[in-house]
Structures are given as C-alpha cells and as structure tokens.
Amino acid sequence: MNAAPQSPRYDATAIAAHWLLAALIALNLALGLYMHDLPLSPLRLRLFNWHKWAGITILALSALRLLWRLTHRPPPDLPMPAWQRAAAHSVHWAMYALFFAVPLAGWGYSSAAGFPVVWFGVLPLPDWVPVDSAWADALKALHKVAALTLAVLVLLHVVAALKHHVVDRDGLLQRMRPFQS
Amino acid sequence: MIKILLSLLATLALGAAARAQTVDPAASELVFVTRQMGVPVEGRFKYWSAQVALDPRKPEAGSVVLRIQTDSVDFAAPEVTAEAQRAVWLDTSKFPQAVFQSSGIKAAGSGRYEMRGKLTLKGESHDMVVPVTLTQNGSRGTASGSFVVKRNDYRIGEGEWTDASLVAFEVQVRFRIALSGLPTS
C-alpha cells in the first residue's frame, strides 16, 4: 500500500461517521424500546414513522461508511493481548453486520405488516417481502433479536473503550476523538 | 314492514327498468387506500353485496345499490383492523351498514359511465360521482373504477385523529365487481 507513516488516528470522515451513527443508533434503539408496545395513537404513529426514517438513514449512511472503511486504512492496533485484539475486531465486524441486518429486518417487517416504508414521508421504498402475517412475525422477531444483540455489542464496545482509557491508560480514545487535528 | 314493502316495490320498479345482474363475490373486491404520514395503507371490506342492473344499451335506466358490512373492514395488521371498527373511526357497532345508492347513470363513451349517487356512511350522507368502466365479454363483465371519499365528510377519524397530517382526509376507493347476466346486443 502506502509507505508514508500511518496516522495513529482515524481520518476525519471516519470519525464524523462514527459519532453521527453512534448518536443515531443509540437514539433509535432507545426509541424502539420505548415505542414498541405503545397502544395505537397519533403518538405511536408518529414515533413508528420517525423510527423507520431514522433506520433507513442509518442503513444508507452505514453503506457509505462501510465503503469508506474498506477503501481507507484504519490506524494500526495499539499493543494489547491477542485475544483482546481478536475480540475487538470481531465485535467491530459483528456491529457492521448488524448496522445492515437490523434496519433491513425492520424494513421487511414493516412491508410484510402492510405498511410500506416511505422515507421522510416522501420517498416510497420498494417492498422486498410480500404482505404476509407469517413473514411479518418472523421479521419482527429477527428485528428485535438483531437490535437487542446490537445494543449488547454497543455496550461491550463502550465498556472496552473505557477500560482502555481508565485502566490501560493507553490513549486509545484519541484514535476516535472528534474536533482535533 | 313498510320499509321492506317499499324496498320490494323499489326493487320491482328497478327490475322493470333494467334486468339485474348476478354478482360473483369471489371475483370482486372493494379496496381502499388510506395515507398515514405519506404511507399508503391498504384495507378492504370483506362482506358487501351489490344489486346491479346495468344495460349498456340504455345506461340511464340502470341502477346500483351497494351495501357494505362495516365490521368486515380488514387490514393486513390486526391492530389496525380493530382500531378501524372503534367509535372514532367507522363505529361499526352503531353503524353496521354503509350504503351507496345510485341516482343516475350516464354513458361517458367506450364502456365508461358516470354514476351519480349517495353514499351513506356512519350516519352521514353525501352525493358523489363515481366513474365506472364496464368491460364486457358476452353476458359476463366487470364493472370497475376508483374514486375518492373524504373521511372528514363522514366523521371517520374523530378527536385526536382529526389531523390530515397524520391520516390524510382523502381515501382512495377502488372497486371491481364481476357480473354475469349482462344484456348482449
């Protein structure tokens, strides 16, 4: 690849994408947990649509982010035991997989339940599953399990990052810290 | 009793004007599309009956009466079906039937007709014009068309739901009625 010495930090685009998506995903996970068993009401209708708009936004931004990630080399790993390195990379790639699986399952669930997704109430998205209650039940379960798994992985990711900062004091957070050149 | 006699007389009178056709419910549908925050959500009525007497040679003598069993409303999502039956929407226990009664049918050229009539829904009646296309193959045929019903004209979606930005006032209705026994020329 390139012979220039590698920066110890992620590039500005990767950092911006990380924090923007972190905020969107955390908000949408919280929204999903709050709204899922609300009784039918104007509030439920609004929250469900906002949740879907945010989910599709996360899906689209994650696709761009993955492209960026695959075409831009991240900084080298800090020194750490091999199992920690392997765990960190596994969690990162599992989270990437879920950035796609969670919104795709939610989108399919919405279609199967007879509610096509219209992004921001303006752009109708195609239904890629039929309107069918068996599909709706299966995709709802998948959406839920995938989202809860993502929530657990996000927590693991945050706890591990804080452990590097507080216990190891190895400056790991500097790699992803925003507003710093 | 008097009502029954009157409707019997009316039926006989209509029968004299144009012979009634037989409707095949299995090949017919009454579908509507609501728009919730821009999202088209399709529903339908499973049970309805139609008395259709159409004579393409003499459309003005024809008549159509459609009776809809309101609690047969059906959406893909069961919670929406249950919601639609509630008092703020169709109030199906108080208003179990919706009726469309034609008052005049005019030819509009090449198998198309303009049907005027009155729709009574949730105790409200309004005049409307329904475009009908009739495709005929021998004595069989299909009458189809679509038109808009404004839900607020019929108090469908009251209280907190009286908000067109949540659920649009315009509801697109689409019908297809399979007929046999059409007069052949």
Interface residues (C-beta under 8 A of the other chain):
Chain A: L40 S41 P42 L45 R46 N49 A113 G114 F115 P116 V117 V118 G121 V122 P124 V131 S133 A136
Chain B: Q36 M37 G38 V39 P40 V41 E42 F75 A76 A77 E79 V80 E83 E160 W161 D163 L166 V167
